[in-house]
Amino acid sequence: MTDIPLAPKSTHAPLPQESPAALRAQESRHPAATPGMWSRRGPYLLDWASFGTLVDDLADQVRADGFVPDAVLALARGGLTPAGHLTCALDVPATYVVRVRRTTDDSRYATKTPPVVDSAAPLPLGAGRRLLVVDDIVGTGETATVILDYLEAAGLAADDVRFAAVVRNHRSAYVPEYCAAVIDDWIVFPWETARESTADCRPFPAGLRVRP
């Protein structure tokens, strides 16, 4: 397996890819919250170059969809870095941050708790605003469900909200509108390497990358 090469904007090297339709069909045979969410064969290590390629893929997907967001909502902490990239790449005029607490700690395969939206003040958003929600990973899909319900309660129409994730677990109950790769194990993002050992990690394989 090889690392994903960092490609120039709009010109990516040819890579093996599965279509989103094929992946959704696969998901229908593997419901969420079932054993096998993680293969536990060793975490994937996503380096900065590969991360940049995947987030460029997300930007391409948003453009191809014709969705023009008025704001980006970063789900802290994991969504902060990809949200910053997408805000610039898509020339979005505003960025907001909401923290969603989900795991008991930052250890690998940490126990999940029901997601809680931790927001000190209401978001300055309302009806008619188009919002791109960004996170690093969709695992079980519960965080996405909670944040989408939160936004609906804040007055945003479902048609005005899109969700983008750098990666999602292959057994997630929720499939975001935009996703750059599908994984079957834990993943270490490049901003996590300072606090987490990567000695037992395997390179992020090109074949996990998803393109329309």
MDTraj code that builds the backbone (N, CA, C; nanometers):
import mdtraj as md
import numpy as np

residues = "MET THR ASP ILE PRO LEU ALA PRO LYS SER THR HIS ALA PRO LEU PRO GLN GLU SER PRO ALA ALA LEU ARG ALA GLN GLU SER ARG HIS PRO ALA ALA THR PRO GLY MET TRP SER ARG ARG GLY PRO TYR LEU LEU ASP TRP ALA SER PHE GLY THR LEU VAL ASP ASP LEU ALA ASP GLN VAL ARG ALA ASP GLY PHE VAL PRO ASP ALA VAL LEU ALA LEU ALA ARG GLY GLY LEU THR PRO ALA GLY HIS LEU THR CYS ALA LEU ASP VAL PRO ALA THR TYR VAL VAL ARG VAL ARG ARG THR THR ASP ASP SER ARG TYR ALA THR LYS THR PRO PRO VAL VAL ASP SER ALA ALA PRO LEU PRO LEU GLY ALA GLY ARG ARG LEU LEU VAL VAL ASP ASP ILE VAL GLY THR GLY GLU THR ALA THR VAL ILE LEU ASP TYR LEU GLU ALA ALA GLY LEU ALA ALA ASP ASP VAL ARG PHE ALA ALA VAL VAL ARG ASN HIS ARG SER ALA TYR VAL PRO GLU TYR CYS ALA ALA VAL ILE ASP ASP TRP ILE VAL PHE PRO TRP GLU THR ALA ARG GLU SER THR ALA ASP CYS ARG PRO PHE PRO ALA GLY LEU ARG VAL ARG PRO".split()
xyz = np.array([
    [0.0842, -0.1189, 0.0000],
    [0.0000, 0.0000, 0.0000],
    [0.0885, 0.1249, 0.0000],
    [0.0454, 0.2274, -0.0653],
    [0.1236, 0.3489, -0.0794],
    [0.0480, 0.4680, -0.0247],
    [0.1243, 0.5728, 0.0137],
    [0.0625, 0.6966, 0.0578],
    [-0.0005, 0.7679, -0.0600],
    [-0.1034, 0.8487, -0.0338],
    [-0.1646, 0.9295, -0.1384],
    [-0.0722, 1.0451, -0.1711],
    [-0.0343, 1.0664, -0.2974],
    [0.0515, 1.1800, -0.3306],
    [-0.0278, 1.3094, -0.3222],
    [0.0386, 1.4167, -0.2775],
    [-0.0246, 1.5474, -0.2760],
    [-0.0276, 1.6000, -0.4178],
    [-0.1464, 1.6183, -0.4722],
    [-0.1601, 1.6596, -0.6116],
    [-0.1931, 1.8066, -0.6200],
    [-0.1579, 1.8743, -0.7306],
    [-0.1975, 2.0137, -0.7482],
    [-0.3480, 2.0245, -0.7521],
    [-0.3995, 2.1433, -0.7250],
    [-0.5425, 2.1656, -0.7286],
    [-0.5995, 2.1239, -0.8627],
    [-0.7112, 2.0490, -0.8535],
    [-0.7898, 2.0094, -0.9704],
    [-0.7202, 1.9090, -1.0600],
    [-0.5965, 1.8633, -1.0230],
    [-0.5298, 1.7604, -1.1033],
    [-0.4749, 1.6553, -1.0091],
    [-0.5493, 1.5491, -0.9903],
    [-0.5091, 1.4425, -0.9008],
    [-0.4596, 1.3232, -0.9815],
    [-0.3564, 1.2579, -0.9284],
    [-0.3062, 1.1379, -0.9950],
    [-0.4138, 1.0302, -0.9930],
    [-0.4237, 0.9491, -1.0993],
    [-0.5247, 0.8432, -1.1026],
    [-0.5044, 0.7461, -0.9870],
    [-0.6109, 0.7137, -0.9172],
    [-0.6049, 0.6215, -0.8044],
    [-0.7225, 0.5266, -0.8104],
    [-0.7088, 0.4069, -0.7552],
    [-0.8236, 0.3172, -0.7474],
    [-0.9311, 0.3808, -0.6618],
    [-1.0554, 0.3797, -0.7093],
    [-1.1631, 0.4471, -0.6387],
    [-1.2911, 0.3654, -0.6471],
    [-1.3708, 0.3716, -0.5380],
    [-1.5036, 0.3143, -0.5391],
    [-1.6040, 0.4269, -0.5516],
    [-1.7093, 0.4041, -0.6259],
    [-1.8110, 0.5073, -0.6411],
    [-1.8925, 0.5196, -0.5138],
    [-1.9435, 0.6409, -0.4817],
    [-2.0293, 0.6565, -0.3639],
    [-2.1499, 0.5633, -0.3659],
    [-2.2066, 0.5383, -0.4840],
    [-2.3232, 0.4500, -0.4930],
    [-2.2869, 0.3085, -0.4487],
    [-2.1706, 0.2606, -0.4911],
    [-2.1275, 0.1262, -0.4525],
    [-2.1024, 0.1181, -0.3025],
    [-2.0443, 0.2268, -0.2460],
    [-2.0175, 0.2275, -0.1037],
    [-2.1460, 0.2316, -0.0227],
    [-2.2459, 0.3083, -0.0700],
    [-2.3730, 0.3130, 0.0015],
    [-2.4422, 0.1776, -0.0019],
    [-2.4289, 0.1066, -0.1141],
    [-2.4864, -0.0269, -0.1227],
    [-2.4180, -0.1206, -0.0233],
    [-2.2878, -0.1053, -0.0103],
    [-2.2142, -0.1861, 0.0863],
    [-2.2611, -0.1545, 0.2281],
    [-2.2837, -0.0246, 0.2582],
    [-2.3265, 0.0147, 0.3923],
    [-2.4616, -0.0443, 0.4279],
    [-2.5502, -0.0600, 0.3306],
    [-2.6831, -0.1118, 0.3585],
    [-2.6772, -0.2554, 0.4084],
    [-2.5661, -0.3232, 0.3785],
    [-2.5501, -0.4600, 0.4252],
    [-2.4798, -0.4668, 0.5605],
    [-2.4304, -0.3499, 0.6078],
    [-2.3560, -0.3454, 0.7337],
    [-2.4106, -0.2336, 0.8210],
    [-2.5151, -0.2567, 0.8970],
    [-2.5719, -0.1521, 0.9799],
    [-2.4744, -0.1025, 1.0844],
    [-2.5003, 0.0223, 1.1327],
    [-2.4114, 0.0839, 1.2300],
    [-2.4213, 0.0141, 1.3645],
    [-2.3213, 0.0432, 1.4504],
    [-2.3197, -0.0061, 1.5878],
    [-2.3166, -0.1588, 1.5948],
    [-2.2605, -0.2227, 1.4942],
    [-2.2427, -0.3671, 1.4955],
    [-2.0952, -0.3986, 1.5111],
    [-2.0618, -0.5193, 1.5604],
    [-1.9208, -0.5563, 1.5708],
    [-1.8520, -0.5457, 1.4354],
    [-1.7246, -0.5105, 1.4386],
    [-1.6504, -0.4991, 1.3138],
    [-1.6355, -0.3579, 1.2644],
    [-1.6731, -0.2604, 1.3473],
    [-1.6554, -0.1206, 1.3083],
    [-1.5077, -0.0900, 1.2838],
    [-1.4215, -0.1493, 1.3663],
    [-1.2765, -0.1330, 1.3514],
    [-1.2135, -0.2695, 1.3248],
    [-1.1307, -0.2792, 1.2248],
    [-1.0642, -0.4066, 1.1959],
    [-0.9530, -0.4369, 1.2962],
    [-0.9013, -0.3311, 1.3616],
    [-0.7961, -0.3437, 1.4633],
    [-0.6706, -0.4118, 1.4091],
    [-0.6403, -0.3834, 1.2847],
    [-0.5162, -0.4345, 1.2253],
    [-0.4042, -0.3318, 1.2330],
    [-0.4321, -0.2206, 1.2986],
    [-0.3340, -0.1131, 1.3105],
    [-0.3907, 0.0156, 1.2535],
    [-0.3788, 0.1259, 1.3255],
    [-0.4365, 0.2527, 1.2796],
    [-0.3742, 0.3006, 1.1485],
    [-0.4537, 0.3720, 1.0725],
    [-0.4024, 0.4383, 0.9536],
    [-0.3375, 0.5703, 0.9954],
    [-0.2253, 0.6013, 0.9352],
    [-0.1584, 0.7283, 0.9586],
    [-0.1791, 0.8183, 0.8382],
    [-0.2501, 0.9281, 0.8594],
    [-0.2753, 1.0242, 0.7530],
    [-0.1745, 1.1375, 0.7665],
    [-0.0837, 1.1491, 0.6703],
    [0.0155, 1.2565, 0.6780],
    [-0.0438, 1.3855, 0.6204],
    [0.0320, 1.4949, 0.6333],
    [-0.0202, 1.6255, 0.5911],
    [-0.0467, 1.6310, 0.4407],
    [0.0417, 1.5696, 0.3617],
    [0.0223, 1.5729, 0.2164],
    [-0.1053, 1.4992, 0.1766],
    [-0.1267, 1.3829, 0.2356],
    [-0.2471, 1.3063, 0.2049],
    [-0.3720, 1.3775, 0.2556],
    [-0.3615, 1.4387, 0.3733],
    [-0.4734, 1.5165, 0.4261],
    [-0.5102, 1.6300, 0.3301],
    [-0.4093, 1.6998, 0.2785],
    [-0.4365, 1.8087, 0.1841],
    [-0.5072, 1.7602, 0.0594],
    [-0.4682, 1.6434, 0.0108],
    [-0.5332, 1.5867, -0.1071],
    [-0.6794, 1.5548, -0.0784],
    [-0.7055, 1.4947, 0.0375],
    [-0.8423, 1.4581, 0.0710],
    [-0.9314, 1.5813, 0.0887],
    [-0.8800, 1.6851, 0.1501],
    [-0.9629, 1.8045, 0.1700],
    [-0.9830, 1.8776, 0.0372],
    [-0.8852, 1.8729, -0.0505],
    [-0.9066, 1.9244, -0.1863],
    [-1.0174, 1.8465, -0.2563],
    [-1.0209, 1.7154, -0.2343],
    [-1.1292, 1.6336, -0.2904],
    [-1.2649, 1.6809, -0.2378],
    [-1.2713, 1.7110, -0.1075],
    [-1.3964, 1.7613, -0.0506],
    [-1.4390, 1.8910, -0.1184],
    [-1.3451, 1.9811, -0.1370],
    [-1.3770, 2.1084, -0.2031],
    [-1.4292, 2.0842, -0.3446],
    [-1.3665, 1.9911, -0.4151],
    [-1.4122, 1.9578, -0.5504],
    [-1.5550, 1.9027, -0.5483],
    [-1.5854, 1.8188, -0.4491],
    [-1.7202, 1.7623, -0.4389],
    [-1.8245, 1.8707, -0.4129],
    [-1.7921, 1.9656, -0.3261],
    [-1.8858, 2.0745, -0.2961],
    [-1.9102, 2.1584, -0.4213],
    [-1.8034, 2.1905, -0.4928],
    [-1.8184, 2.2704, -0.6154],
    [-1.9020, 2.1953, -0.7188],
    [-1.8740, 2.0659, -0.7364],
    [-1.9460, 1.9864, -0.8360],
    [-2.0942, 1.9768, -0.8028],
    [-2.1265, 1.9838, -0.6745],
    [-2.2655, 1.9766, -0.6305],
    [-2.3388, 2.1096, -0.6499],
    [-2.2633, 2.2156, -0.6745],
    [-2.3247, 2.3467, -0.6912],
    [-2.3682, 2.4112, -0.5611],
    [-2.3191, 2.3585, -0.4489],
    [-2.3567, 2.4134, -0.3187],
    [-2.2636, 2.5286, -0.2842],
    [-2.3219, 2.6453, -0.2565],
    [-2.2428, 2.7651, -0.2227],
    [-2.2790, 2.8066, -0.0801],
    [-2.1980, 2.7688, 0.0179],
    [-2.2332, 2.7983, 0.1570],
    [-2.2110, 2.9449, 0.1935],
    [-2.2981, 2.9950, 0.2796],
    [-2.2795, 3.1279, 0.3376],
    [-2.1857, 3.1231, 0.4568],
    [-2.1720, 3.0054, 0.5155],
    [-2.0851, 2.9896, 0.6321],
    [-2.0421, 2.8442, 0.6445],
    [-1.9295, 2.8249, 0.7129],
    [-1.8793, 2.6921, 0.7469],
    [-1.8912, 2.6759, 0.8977],
    [-1.9399, 2.5599, 0.9402],
    [-1.9474, 2.5285, 1.0824],
    [-1.8489, 2.4169, 1.1127],
    [-1.7447, 2.4484, 1.1897],
    [-1.6446, 2.3494, 1.2288],
    [-1.6880, 2.2803, 1.3568],
    [-1.6844, 2.1471, 1.3573],
    [-1.7131, 2.0714, 1.4780],
    [-1.5813, 2.0452, 1.5504],
    [-1.5642, 2.1124, 1.6631],
    [-1.4385, 2.1020, 1.7381],
    [-1.4369, 1.9720, 1.8197],
    [-1.3139, 1.9116, 1.8267],
    [-1.1928, 1.9751, 1.7795],
    [-1.1522, 1.9276, 1.6400],
    [-1.1908, 1.8057, 1.6064],
    [-1.1403, 1.7443, 1.4841],
    [-1.1732, 1.8189, 1.3569],
    [-1.2850, 1.8911, 1.3547],
    [-1.3248, 1.9594, 1.2331],
    [-1.2582, 2.0933, 1.2106],
    [-1.1789, 2.1404, 1.3069],
    [-1.1214, 2.2748, 1.2955],
    [-1.0260, 2.2886, 1.1768],
    [-0.9344, 2.1935, 1.1621],
    [-0.8345, 2.2051, 1.0544],
    [-0.8963, 2.1892, 0.9152],
    [-0.9768, 2.0853, 0.8886],
    [-1.0384, 2.0775, 0.7558],
    [-1.1346, 2.1925, 0.7286],
    [-1.2017, 2.2442, 0.8316],
    [-1.2927, 2.3570, 0.8114],
    [-1.2171, 2.4810, 0.7666],
    [-1.1002, 2.5050, 0.8253],
    [-1.0192, 2.6191, 0.7840],
    [-0.9760, 2.6083, 0.6391],
    [-0.9361, 2.4882, 0.5986],
    [-0.8957, 2.4642, 0.4600],
    [-1.0124, 2.4896, 0.3650],
    [-1.1291, 2.4353, 0.3981],
    [-1.2450, 2.4494, 0.3092],
    [-1.2973, 2.5922, 0.3054],
    [-1.2887, 2.6630, 0.4176],
    [-1.3311, 2.8029, 0.4188],
    [-1.2527, 2.8838, 0.3166],
    [-1.1214, 2.8598, 0.3104],
    [-1.0371, 2.9310, 0.2137],
    [-1.0578, 2.8792, 0.0720],
    [-1.0600, 2.7468, 0.0558],
    [-1.0706, 2.6884, -0.0782],
    [-1.2009, 2.7257, -0.1470],
    [-1.3078, 2.7379, -0.0692],
    [-1.4398, 2.7680, -0.1256],
    [-1.4756, 2.9156, -0.1130],
    [-1.3841, 2.9944, -0.0558],
    [-1.4051, 3.1385, -0.0392],
    [-1.5353, 3.1676, 0.0357],
    [-1.5510, 3.1011, 0.1486],
    [-1.6703, 3.1191, 0.2322],
    [-1.6472, 3.2374, 0.3263],
    [-1.7431, 3.3290, 0.3373],
    [-1.7187, 3.4525, 0.4128],
    [-1.7196, 3.4400, 0.5647],
    [-1.7724, 3.3316, 0.6204],
    [-1.7824, 3.3217, 0.7664],
    [-1.7582, 3.1797, 0.8133],
    [-1.6969, 3.1684, 0.9325],
    [-1.6732, 3.0383, 0.9941],
    [-1.7172, 3.0435, 1.1396],
    [-1.7887, 2.9402, 1.1820],
    [-1.8324, 2.9300, 1.3211],
    [-1.7836, 2.7968, 1.3769],
    [-1.7808, 2.7880, 1.5095],
    [-1.7306, 2.6674, 1.5759],
    [-1.8294, 2.6223, 1.6831],
    [-1.8571, 2.4928, 1.6838],
    [-1.9359, 2.4298, 1.7900],
    [-1.8604, 2.3053, 1.8346],
    [-1.8537, 2.2857, 1.9642],
    [-1.7888, 2.1648, 2.0146],
    [-1.8947, 2.0584, 2.0414],
    [-1.8655, 1.9371, 1.9961],
    [-1.9517, 1.8234, 2.0249],
    [-1.8684, 1.7216, 2.1019],
    [-1.9055, 1.6981, 2.2257],
    [-1.8330, 1.6022, 2.3091],
    [-1.8867, 1.4624, 2.2834],
    [-1.7936, 1.3680, 2.2570],
    [-1.8360, 1.2354, 2.2111],
    [-1.7624, 1.1207, 2.2778],
    [-1.6292, 1.1303, 2.2916],
    [-1.5514, 1.0212, 2.3496],
    [-1.5130, 1.0543, 2.4929],
    [-1.4894, 0.9505, 2.5735],
    [-1.4520, 0.9714, 2.7128],
    [-1.3103, 1.0248, 2.7260],
    [-1.2234, 0.9936, 2.6283],
    [-1.0871, 1.0453, 2.6275],
    [-1.0335, 1.0339, 2.4852],
    [-0.9046, 1.0649, 2.4658],
    [-0.8460, 1.0656, 2.3318],
    [-0.7722, 0.9364, 2.2981],
    [-0.7864, 0.8324, 2.3790],
    [-0.7169, 0.7068, 2.3516],
    [-0.7807, 0.6345, 2.2333],
    [-0.7057, 0.5441, 2.1741],
    [-0.7563, 0.4683, 2.0597],
    [-0.8743, 0.3812, 2.1007],
    [-0.9705, 0.3739, 2.0123],
    [-1.0907, 0.2942, 2.0346],
    [-1.1599, 0.3325, 2.1671],
    [-1.1517, 0.4625, 2.2001],
    [-1.2089, 0.5111, 2.3257],
    [-1.3596, 0.4862, 2.3292],
    [-1.4107, 0.4657, 2.4494],
    [-1.5530, 0.4425, 2.4677],
    [-1.6327, 0.5647, 2.4218],
    [-1.7387, 0.5391, 2.3470],
    [-1.8238, 0.6471, 2.2994],
    [-1.9339, 0.6758, 2.4008],
    [-1.9655, 0.8039, 2.4153],
    [-2.0783, 0.8456, 2.4971],
    [-2.1767, 0.9193, 2.4063],
    [-2.3015, 0.9339, 2.4476],
    [-2.3959, 1.0084, 2.3638],
    [-2.3429, 1.1480, 2.3350],
    [-2.3430, 1.1909, 2.2090],
    [-2.2871, 1.3216, 2.1747],
    [-2.3670, 1.4360, 2.2355],
    [-2.2945, 1.5372, 2.2821],
    [-2.3558, 1.6549, 2.3430],
    [-2.3013, 1.7794, 2.2753],
    [-2.3904, 1.8663, 2.2264],
    [-2.3486, 1.9921, 2.1654],
    [-2.3162, 2.0901, 2.2767],
    [-2.1931, 2.1378, 2.2783],
    [-2.1462, 2.2286, 2.3818],
    [-2.1250, 2.3661, 2.3189],
    [-2.2272, 2.4490, 2.3242],
    [-2.2214, 2.5810, 2.2627],
    [-2.2573, 2.6864, 2.3665],
    [-2.1671, 2.7836, 2.3856],
    [-2.1893, 2.8848, 2.4878],
    [-2.2950, 2.9871, 2.4460],
    [-2.3102, 3.0061, 2.3174],
    [-2.4047, 3.1063, 2.2679],
    [-2.4695, 3.0563, 2.1400],
    [-2.5909, 3.1007, 2.1105],
    [-2.6569, 3.0597, 1.9861],
    [-2.5763, 3.1039, 1.8639],
    [-2.5778, 3.0223, 1.7610],
    [-2.5096, 3.0591, 1.6376],
    [-2.5853, 3.1715, 1.5674],
    [-2.5136, 3.2666, 1.5077],
    [-2.5800, 3.3758, 1.4350],
    [-2.6270, 3.3311, 1.2977],
    [-2.7097, 3.2279, 1.2969],
    [-2.7587, 3.1705, 1.1721],
    [-2.9101, 3.1613, 1.1793],
    [-2.9716, 3.1584, 1.0645],
    [-3.1166, 3.1480, 1.0629],
    [-3.1665, 3.1004, 0.9284],
    [-3.2958, 3.1094, 0.9089],
    [-3.3582, 3.0629, 0.7853],
    [-3.2965, 3.1313, 0.6643],
    [-3.2728, 3.0511, 0.5611],
    [-3.2190, 3.1038, 0.4364],
    [-3.0679, 3.1024, 0.4269],
    [-2.9976, 3.0755, 0.5369],
    [-2.8519, 3.0684, 0.5344],
    [-2.8087, 2.9277, 0.4966],
    [-2.7142, 2.9178, 0.4047],
    [-2.6638, 2.7871, 0.3617],
    [-2.5358, 2.7563, 0.4387],
    [-2.5338, 2.6402, 0.5006],
    [-2.4267, 2.6068, 0.5945],
    [-2.3592, 2.4765, 0.5569],
    [-2.2253, 2.4773, 0.5592],
    [-2.1461, 2.3565, 0.5384],
    [-2.0873, 2.3148, 0.6726],
    [-2.1324, 2.2012, 0.7248],
    [-2.0808, 2.1468, 0.8500],
    [-1.9591, 2.0605, 0.8185],
    [-1.8508, 2.0774, 0.8951],
    [-1.7265, 2.0064, 0.8646],
    [-1.6740, 1.9344, 0.9886],
    [-1.6402, 1.8071, 0.9716],
    [-1.5769, 1.7287, 1.0782],
    [-1.4658, 1.6452, 1.0175],
    [-1.3765, 1.5962, 1.1032],
    [-1.2682, 1.5130, 1.0513],
    [-1.3173, 1.3732, 1.0168],
    [-1.4086, 1.3185, 1.0988],
    [-1.4525, 1.1810, 1.0774],
    [-1.5990, 1.1644, 1.1170],
    [-1.6700, 1.0838, 1.0407],
    [-1.8014, 1.0346, 1.0803],
    [-1.7810, 0.8894, 1.1205],
    [-1.7989, 0.8618, 1.2508],
    [-1.7768, 0.7265, 1.3012],
    [-1.9038, 0.6449, 1.3002],
    [-1.9863, 0.6634, 1.4013],
    [-2.1148, 0.5927, 1.4057],
    [-2.2242, 0.6710, 1.3345],
    [-2.2052, 0.8019, 1.3205],
    [-2.3078, 0.8883, 1.2614],
    [-2.3922, 0.9598, 1.3651],
    [-2.3724, 0.9265, 1.4927],
    [-2.4550, 0.9876, 1.5972],
    [-2.4258, 1.1368, 1.6129],
    [-2.3002, 1.1756, 1.6012],
    [-2.2663, 1.3180, 1.6122],
    [-2.3348, 1.3979, 1.5023],
    [-2.3321, 1.3458, 1.3807],
    [-2.3967, 1.4148, 1.2683],
    [-2.5464, 1.4306, 1.2943],
    [-2.6090, 1.3262, 1.3435],
    [-2.7524, 1.3330, 1.3709],
    [-2.7841, 1.4400, 1.4745],
    [-2.7040, 1.4440, 1.5813],
    [-2.7276, 1.5408, 1.6884],
    [-2.7070, 1.6837, 1.6387],
    [-2.6005, 1.7083, 1.5610],
    [-2.5733, 1.8444, 1.5159],
    [-2.6764, 1.8898, 1.4132],
    [-2.7242, 1.7993, 1.3292],
    [-2.8263, 1.8362, 1.2311],
    [-2.9589, 1.8692, 1.3012],
    [-2.9922, 1.7954, 1.4065],
    [-3.1114, 1.8275, 1.4852],
    [-3.0949, 1.9634, 1.5535],
    [-2.9755, 1.9901, 1.6015],
    [-2.9449, 2.1176, 1.6668],
    [-2.9635, 2.2341, 1.5694],
    [-2.9179, 2.2165, 1.4473],
    [-2.9295, 2.3224, 1.3469],
    [-3.0745, 2.3420, 1.3033],
    [-3.1483, 2.2321, 1.2934],
    [-3.2897, 2.2440, 1.2590],
    [-3.3648, 2.3225, 1.3670],
    [-3.3313, 2.2956, 1.4933],
    [-3.3942, 2.3684, 1.6036],
    [-3.3564, 2.5165, 1.6014],
    [-3.2380, 2.5470, 1.5429],
    [-3.1937, 2.6864, 1.5328],
    [-3.2585, 2.7592, 1.4162],
    [-3.3381, 2.6877, 1.3354],
    [-3.4118, 2.7518, 1.2283],
    [-3.3583, 2.7298, 1.0885],
    [-3.2539, 2.6457, 1.0744],
    [-3.2000, 2.6189, 0.9411],
    [-3.2784, 2.5058, 0.8753],
    [-3.3127, 2.5254, 0.7497],
    [-3.3834, 2.4224, 0.6743],
    [-3.2857, 2.3109, 0.6365],
    [-3.3341, 2.1882, 0.6361],
    [-3.2488, 2.0737, 0.6040],
    [-3.1842, 2.0881, 0.4665],
    [-3.2551, 2.1465, 0.3708],
    [-3.2022, 2.1622, 0.2350],
    [-3.0887, 2.2641, 0.2282],
    [-3.0737, 2.3451, 0.3328],
    [-2.9699, 2.4482, 0.3337],
    [-2.8448, 2.4041, 0.4093],
    [-2.8426, 2.2791, 0.4540],
    [-2.7296, 2.2288, 0.5313],
    [-2.6676, 2.1093, 0.4601],
    [-2.5350, 2.1102, 0.4484],
    [-2.4612, 1.9971, 0.3944],
    [-2.3519, 1.9598, 0.4935],
    [-2.3165, 1.8300, 0.4936],
    [-2.2163, 1.7792, 0.5883],
    [-2.0965, 1.7275, 0.5098],
    [-1.9768, 1.7694, 0.5505],
    [-1.8529, 1.7231, 0.4875],
    [-1.7628, 1.6600, 0.5930],
    [-1.7103, 1.5426, 0.5622],
    [-1.6174, 1.4746, 0.6528],
    [-1.4974, 1.4262, 0.5734],
    [-1.3804, 1.4408, 0.6308],
    [-1.2597, 1.3940, 0.5624],
    [-1.2692, 1.2437, 0.5396],
    [-1.3092, 1.1695, 0.6436],
    [-1.3276, 1.0247, 0.6310],
    [-1.4541, 0.9838, 0.7058],
    [-1.5045, 0.8660, 0.6740],
    [-1.6126, 0.8073, 0.7529],
    [-1.5852, 0.6591, 0.7705],
    [-1.6366, 0.6051, 0.8797],
    [-1.6241, 0.4623, 0.9036],
    [-1.7156, 0.3852, 0.8102],
    [-1.6720, 0.2691, 0.7683],
    [-1.7473, 0.1916, 0.6699],
    [-1.8811, 0.1422, 0.7220],
    [-1.9019, 0.1469, 0.8538],
    [-2.0295, 0.1033, 0.9087],
    [-2.1102, 0.2172, 0.9706],
    [-2.0776, 0.3368, 0.9343],
    [-2.1543, 0.4504, 0.9850],
    [-2.2982, 0.4442, 0.9364],
    [-2.3910, 0.4778, 1.0271],
    [-2.5321, 0.4811, 0.9896],
    [-2.5639, 0.6027, 0.9055],
    [-2.4751, 0.7015, 0.9085],
    [-2.4981, 0.8263, 0.8358],
    [-2.3919, 0.8423, 0.7274],
    [-2.4341, 0.8734, 0.6066],
    [-2.3429, 0.8980, 0.4957],
    [-2.3500, 1.0469, 0.4614],
    [-2.2433, 1.1235, 0.4892],
    [-2.2471, 1.2669, 0.4615],
    [-2.2519, 1.2953, 0.3120],
    [-2.2992, 1.4157, 0.2789],
    [-2.3055, 1.4543, 0.1366],
    [-2.1679, 1.4544, 0.0718],
    [-2.0680, 1.4939, 0.1490],
    [-1.9316, 1.5014, 0.0951],
    [-1.8379, 1.4240, 0.1871],
    [-1.7620, 1.3318, 0.1299],
    [-1.6677, 1.2502, 0.2072],
    [-1.5542, 1.2085, 0.1153],
    [-1.4311, 1.2183, 0.1647],
    [-1.3157, 1.1937, 0.0786],
    [-1.2615, 1.0520, 0.0865],
    [-1.2912, 0.9795, 0.1945],
    [-1.2387, 0.8429, 0.2066],
    [-1.3236, 0.7653, 0.3064],
    [-1.3228, 0.6311, 0.2901],
    [-1.3960, 0.5413, 0.3797],
    [-1.2952, 0.4471, 0.4442],
    [-1.3023, 0.4346, 0.5773],
    [-1.2022, 0.3568, 0.6506],
    [-1.2681, 0.2458, 0.7318],
    [-1.1869, 0.1455, 0.7679],
    [-1.2368, 0.0337, 0.8480],
    [-1.1569, 0.0164, 0.9762],
    [-1.0815, 0.1208, 1.0140],
    [-1.0016, 0.1119, 1.1354],
    [-0.9786, 0.2520, 1.1913],
    [-0.9132, 0.2566, 1.3062],
    [-0.8794, 0.3850, 1.3680],
    [-0.7904, 0.4644, 1.2736],
    [-0.7926, 0.5960, 1.2861],
    [-0.7075, 0.6805, 1.2028],
    [-0.6397, 0.7849, 1.2900],
    [-0.5136, 0.8095, 1.2629],
    [-0.4388, 0.9145, 1.3308],
    [-0.4208, 1.0292, 1.2326],
    [-0.4772, 1.1440, 1.2654],
    [-0.4669, 1.2609, 1.1787],
    [-0.3334, 1.3309, 1.2022],
    [-0.2863, 1.4098, 1.1063],
    [-0.1513, 1.4667, 1.1178],
    [-0.1319, 1.5577, 1.2384],
    [-0.2391, 1.6231, 1.2841],
    [-0.2253, 1.7115, 1.4004],
    [-0.2249, 1.6343, 1.5317],
    [-0.2421, 1.5019, 1.5267],
    [-0.2448, 1.4196, 1.6475],
    [-0.1126, 1.3479, 1.6753],
    [-0.0179, 1.3575, 1.5849],
    [0.1046, 1.2786, 1.5980],
    [0.1939, 1.3247, 1.7133],
    [0.1775, 1.4478, 1.7590],
    [0.2610, 1.4958, 1.8692],
    [0.2253, 1.4287, 2.0012],
    [0.1011, 1.3815, 2.0139],
    [0.0593, 1.3211, 2.1407],
    [0.0327, 1.1713, 2.1290],
    [0.0449, 1.1161, 2.0100],
    [0.0135, 0.9746, 1.9916],
    [0.1240, 0.9048, 1.9138],
    [0.1673, 0.7896, 1.9633],
    [0.2699, 0.7121, 1.8954],
    [0.2184, 0.6634, 1.7599],
    [0.3069, 0.6663, 1.6620],
    [0.2698, 0.6194, 1.5278],
    [0.3507, 0.4961, 1.4879],
    [0.4197, 0.4375, 1.5849],
    [0.5089, 0.3256, 1.5537],
    [0.4352, 0.2070, 1.4941],
    [0.3102, 0.1849, 1.5367],
    [0.2362, 0.0695, 1.4872],
    [0.1352, 0.1072, 1.3788],
    [0.1442, 0.2292, 1.3273],
    [0.0492, 0.2743, 1.2250],
    [0.0893, 0.2238, 1.0867],
    [-0.0086, 0.2140, 0.9995],
    [0.0174, 0.1773, 0.8604],
    [-0.0137, 0.2978, 0.7717],
    [0.0550, 0.3108, 0.6593],
    [0.0305, 0.4246, 0.5701],
    [-0.1139, 0.4260, 0.5217],
    [-0.1665, 0.5441, 0.5031],
    [-0.3032, 0.5579, 0.4536],
    [-0.3079, 0.5129, 0.3078],
    [-0.3862, 0.4084, 0.2751],
    [-0.3844, 0.3539, 0.1395],
    [-0.4658, 0.4353, 0.0400],
    [-0.4141, 0.4489, -0.0783],
    [-0.4812, 0.5267, -0.1834],
    [-0.6183, 0.4715, -0.2180],
    [-0.6349, 0.3398, -0.2041],
    [-0.7603, 0.2777, -0.2429],
    [-0.8799, 0.3163, -0.1585],
    [-0.8574, 0.3815, -0.0437],
    [-0.9686, 0.4238, 0.0402],
    [-1.0282, 0.5562, -0.0045],
    [-0.9607, 0.6219, -0.0963],
    [-1.0072, 0.7520, -0.1431],
    [-1.1317, 0.7367, -0.2299],
    [-1.2289, 0.8239, -0.2083],
    [-1.3556, 0.8190, -0.2809],
    [-1.3658, 0.9426, -0.3686],
    [-1.4029, 0.9200, -0.4940],
    [-1.4280, 1.0314, -0.5869],
    [-1.5597, 1.0051, -0.6577],
    [-1.6330, 1.1130, -0.6935],
    [-1.7608, 1.0938, -0.7646],
    [-1.7424, 1.0169, -0.8930],
])
top = md.Topology()
chain = top.add_chain()
for i, resn in enumerate(residues, 1):
    res = top.add_residue(resn, chain, resSeq=i)
    for name in ("N", "CA", "C"):
        top.add_atom(name, md.element.get_by_symbol(name[0]), res)
traj = md.Trajectory(xyz[None], top)
